[in-house]
Amino acid sequence: MSHDRLERLRQLNRTRFKRHTGIYPETFAEMELVLDQRERSKKKSGRPPALNTAQQLLLTLEFWREYRTFAHLGHDWNIHETTVQRTVERVETALIQSGEFRLPGRKSLKQEENVFQIIAVDAAETPCERPTSQQRRWYSGKKKRHTLKTQVVIDVSTRMILCVATAFGSMHDLTLFRQSGVQIHPETALIGDAGYQGIRRHHGHSVAPHKEVKKAPLTPEQRQQNRELASTRLRVEHVIRCLKIFRVLKDIYRHRRRRFSLRVNLIAAVCNRTVVNVA
């Protein structure tokens, strides 16, 4: 049954393959190669797994893409739900430890040999279950519920995700930017939305939309500048949308919050591969 699922998937065209898994076949092959190398590097084989590496990868992608419970996935794959959990976490750990699916990181933002022209920053929120303690810390006044916040920094020209950071829902976007330790090359322009008012104090070459107040309405020139900035900043919204194709980052997050950051980094790296394969 599991073998038939995989074979039917391989017969799909690129568009339908991506609709099912969230990635293109080329990215699937790269991820499968990493898992195969991990299996060959084992010193002790141990008990044979219930699923081969390709099936384990497909199971993990279905968990990310659909975010069904482990019990439902186990029923479809004819394995126990605890086996599903161990398989997903094992695949995630292998992919992130391989180094093949990692983001450029914060250090890439200040490299002298590769100065980005324009980068954009924005934050997205993922709803989560109400925590048993420190509930106010996770409560987002913007979303009116408990959330996990994710900061995304992208290169505007290529739409590649450079680095991400996560925090609890009550943290302000600008506070998260400061605490994330992002240091940007002085020649790189940084753009953000209205939540990043005052970001110029952190990075001199930064732009945020003009904010209208009751006693000082915006001039026509300022409104035009805001529209031009919004059209440029829209690319980071598109990137966030690509991340939230994987419903594990969109639906109510039910699992341990300490693993959320790992999944965000890994899915962001996979989305970068998707951008490369499209180009």
C-alpha positions as CSV (number, residue, x, y, z in Angstrom):
1,M,0.0,0.0,0.0
2,S,2.8,2.4,0.9
3,H,4.7,1.4,-2.2
4,D,1.7,2.1,-4.3
5,R,1.3,5.6,-2.8
6,L,4.9,6.4,-3.7
7,E,4.7,5.1,-7.2
8,R,1.5,7.0,-8.0
9,L,3.3,10.2,-6.7
10,R,6.3,9.6,-9.0
11,Q,4.0,9.4,-12.0
12,L,2.5,12.9,-11.4
13,N,3.8,15.9,-13.4
14,R,5.7,18.7,-11.7
15,T,2.7,20.8,-11.0
16,R,0.6,18.1,-9.4
17,F,3.6,16.8,-7.6
18,K,4.1,20.1,-5.9
19,R,0.4,20.5,-5.1
20,H,0.6,17.2,-3.2
21,T,4.0,17.6,-1.4
22,G,4.7,21.3,-1.5
23,I,8.0,20.8,-3.4
24,Y,9.2,19.9,-6.9
25,P,10.5,16.4,-7.8
26,E,14.0,17.8,-8.0
27,T,13.9,18.9,-4.4
28,F,12.4,15.6,-3.4
29,A,15.3,13.7,-5.1
30,E,17.9,15.9,-3.3
31,M,16.2,15.3,0.1
32,E,16.0,11.5,-0.6
33,L,19.7,11.5,-1.5
34,V,20.5,13.0,1.9
35,L,18.5,10.3,3.7
36,D,20.1,7.5,1.7
37,Q,23.5,8.8,2.6
38,R,22.5,8.8,6.3
39,E,21.4,5.2,6.0
40,R,24.6,4.1,4.4
41,S,26.7,5.9,7.0
42,K,25.2,3.9,9.9
43,K,27.6,1.6,11.6
44,K,24.9,-0.7,12.9
45,S,21.9,-1.5,10.7
46,G,19.6,-2.5,13.6
47,R,16.0,-3.5,13.0
48,P,14.8,-2.8,9.5
49,P,12.5,0.2,9.3
50,A,8.8,-0.1,8.4
51,L,9.3,2.4,5.5
52,N,12.2,3.0,3.2
53,T,13.8,6.4,2.9
54,A,11.6,7.7,0.1
55,Q,8.5,6.6,2.0
56,Q,9.8,8.2,5.2
57,L,10.3,11.5,3.3
58,L,6.9,11.4,1.7
59,L,5.4,10.8,5.2
60,T,7.2,13.8,6.5
61,L,6.1,16.0,3.6
62,E,2.5,15.0,4.2
63,F,2.8,15.9,7.8
64,W,4.2,19.4,6.9
65,R,1.8,19.9,4.0
66,E,-1.4,18.7,5.5
67,Y,-0.6,18.8,9.2
68,R,-2.9,15.9,10.1
69,T,-2.5,14.1,13.4
70,F,0.1,11.3,13.8
71,A,-2.9,8.9,14.3
72,H,-4.4,9.7,11.0
73,L,-1.1,9.4,9.1
74,G,-0.4,6.2,10.9
75,H,-3.7,4.8,9.8
76,D,-3.0,5.7,6.1
77,W,0.5,4.3,6.2
78,N,-0.5,1.2,8.2
79,I,2.0,2.0,11.0
80,H,1.6,3.1,14.7
81,E,1.3,6.8,15.4
82,T,4.5,6.7,17.6
83,T,6.3,5.3,14.6
84,V,5.1,8.2,12.6
85,Q,6.4,10.7,15.2
86,R,9.8,9.1,15.4
87,T,10.0,8.9,11.6
88,V,9.1,12.6,11.1
89,E,11.6,13.8,13.7
90,R,14.3,11.5,12.4
91,V,13.9,12.8,8.9
92,E,13.9,16.4,10.1
93,T,17.0,15.9,12.1
94,A,18.8,14.2,9.3
95,L,18.0,17.0,6.8
96,I,19.1,19.8,9.1
97,Q,22.3,18.1,10.2
98,S,23.3,17.3,6.6
99,G,24.0,21.0,6.0
100,E,22.3,20.7,2.6
101,F,19.1,22.3,3.8
102,R,20.3,25.3,5.7
103,L,19.7,29.0,5.3
104,P,22.6,31.4,4.4
105,G,22.2,32.8,8.0
106,R,22.9,36.1,9.6
107,K,26.5,36.2,8.7
108,S,25.7,36.4,5.0
109,L,24.0,39.8,5.6
110,K,27.3,41.6,6.4
111,Q,29.7,39.9,4.0
112,E,31.9,42.3,2.1
113,E,32.2,40.0,-1.0
114,N,28.5,39.7,-1.5
115,V,26.6,42.8,-0.6
116,F,22.8,42.5,-1.1
117,Q,21.2,45.5,-2.7
118,I,17.8,45.4,-0.9
119,I,16.6,43.1,1.8
120,A,13.1,43.0,3.4
121,V,12.0,41.9,6.8
122,D,8.6,41.0,8.0
123,A,7.0,38.9,10.7
124,A,4.3,36.2,10.5
125,E,2.3,34.5,13.3
126,T,1.2,30.9,13.7
127,P,-1.6,30.2,16.1
128,C,-0.8,27.7,18.9
129,E,-2.7,26.0,21.6
130,R,-3.1,27.9,24.9
131,P,-0.1,27.1,27.0
132,T,-0.5,25.8,30.6
133,S,1.8,28.5,32.0
134,Q,3.0,32.0,31.0
135,Q,-0.1,32.5,28.9
136,R,0.4,36.3,28.5
137,R,3.8,35.7,27.1
138,W,2.4,33.8,24.1
139,Y,-0.8,36.0,23.7
140,S,-0.7,38.2,20.6
141,G,-2.7,41.4,20.9
142,K,-2.8,41.7,17.1
143,K,-4.2,38.3,16.5
144,K,-6.2,38.1,19.8
145,R,-5.0,34.6,20.5
146,H,-1.8,32.7,21.5
147,T,0.7,32.6,18.7
148,L,4.3,31.8,17.7
149,K,6.0,34.6,15.8
150,T,8.4,34.1,12.9
151,Q,10.7,36.8,11.5
152,V,11.7,36.4,7.8
153,V,14.5,38.3,6.1
154,I,14.7,37.9,2.3
155,D,16.8,39.2,-0.6
156,V,14.3,41.2,-2.6
157,S,15.9,40.6,-6.0
158,T,15.9,36.8,-5.7
159,R,13.2,36.2,-3.1
160,M,15.6,33.9,-1.2
161,I,15.2,33.6,2.5
162,L,18.4,34.6,4.2
163,C,17.6,34.0,7.9
164,V,14.6,33.5,10.2
165,A,14.0,33.9,13.9
166,T,11.2,32.8,16.1
167,A,9.7,34.2,19.4
168,F,6.6,34.2,21.5
169,G,3.5,36.0,20.1
170,S,3.5,39.0,22.4
171,M,6.9,40.2,21.3
172,H,6.8,43.3,19.0
173,D,8.2,43.0,15.5
174,L,10.9,45.6,16.0
175,T,11.9,44.0,19.4
176,L,12.3,40.6,17.7
177,F,14.4,42.2,15.0
178,R,16.7,43.7,17.6
179,Q,17.0,40.5,19.7
180,S,17.6,38.3,16.7
181,G,21.0,39.8,16.3
182,V,20.7,40.6,12.6
183,Q,23.6,42.8,11.5
184,I,23.4,44.2,8.0
185,H,26.1,45.6,5.7
186,P,26.0,49.5,5.7
187,E,25.5,49.6,1.9
188,T,22.4,47.3,2.0
189,A,19.0,48.9,2.0
190,L,16.5,47.4,4.5
191,I,12.8,47.8,4.1
192,G,10.0,46.9,6.5
193,D,6.3,47.6,7.1
194,A,4.7,50.0,9.6
195,G,5.6,47.7,12.5
196,Y,9.3,48.6,12.1
197,Q,9.0,52.3,12.8
198,G,12.3,53.4,14.3
199,I,14.3,50.7,12.6
200,R,16.6,53.5,11.3
201,R,18.2,53.6,14.7
202,H,19.4,50.1,14.2
203,H,20.3,50.3,10.6
204,G,20.9,53.8,9.0
205,H,20.1,52.7,5.4
206,S,16.6,51.5,6.1
207,V,13.1,52.6,5.0
208,A,9.7,52.2,6.6
209,P,6.4,53.6,5.5
210,H,5.4,57.1,6.6
211,K,2.9,56.9,9.4
212,E,-0.1,59.2,9.4
213,V,-1.2,60.9,12.6
214,K,-4.3,63.0,13.3
215,K,-2.4,66.3,13.5
216,A,0.0,65.6,10.6
217,P,-1.7,63.9,7.6
218,L,0.4,62.5,4.9
219,T,1.4,64.6,1.9
220,P,0.8,63.3,-1.6
221,E,4.5,62.7,-2.0
222,Q,4.6,60.6,1.2
223,R,1.6,58.6,0.0
224,Q,3.3,57.9,-3.3
225,Q,6.5,56.8,-1.5
226,N,4.4,54.5,0.7
227,R,2.8,52.9,-2.4
228,E,6.2,52.4,-4.0
229,L,7.6,50.9,-0.9
230,A,4.5,48.5,-0.6
231,S,5.0,47.3,-4.1
232,T,8.6,46.4,-3.3
233,R,7.9,44.9,0.1
234,L,5.1,42.7,-1.4
235,R,7.8,40.1,-2.3
236,V,8.3,39.2,1.4
237,E,4.5,38.6,1.7
238,H,4.8,36.2,-1.2
239,V,7.6,34.4,0.5
240,I,5.6,34.1,3.7
241,R,2.7,32.7,1.7
242,C,5.1,30.0,0.3
243,L,6.0,29.1,3.8
244,K,2.4,28.8,4.8
245,I,1.7,26.4,2.0
246,F,2.9,23.9,4.6
247,R,0.0,23.9,7.0
248,V,2.2,23.0,10.0
249,L,3.2,26.8,9.9
250,K,-0.4,28.0,9.2
251,D,-2.8,25.9,11.3
252,I,-3.0,25.8,15.0
253,Y,0.4,24.4,16.1
254,R,-0.2,21.4,18.4
255,H,3.3,20.1,19.1
256,R,6.2,21.1,21.3
257,R,7.2,24.7,20.7
258,R,10.9,23.9,21.1
259,R,10.8,22.1,17.8
260,F,9.0,24.9,16.0
261,S,12.2,26.8,15.2
262,L,13.8,23.8,13.6
263,R,10.8,23.2,11.4
264,V,10.7,26.8,10.3
265,N,14.4,26.8,9.4
266,L,14.1,23.6,7.5
267,I,10.9,24.5,5.6
268,A,12.5,27.9,4.7
269,A,15.5,26.1,3.2
270,V,13.2,23.8,1.3
271,C,11.3,26.9,-0.1
272,N,14.6,28.3,-1.2
273,R,15.3,25.2,-3.2
274,T,11.8,25.6,-4.8
275,V,12.7,29.1,-5.9
276,V,15.9,27.8,-7.5
277,N,14.1,25.0,-9.3
278,V,11.5,27.5,-10.7
279,A,14.2,29.7,-12.0
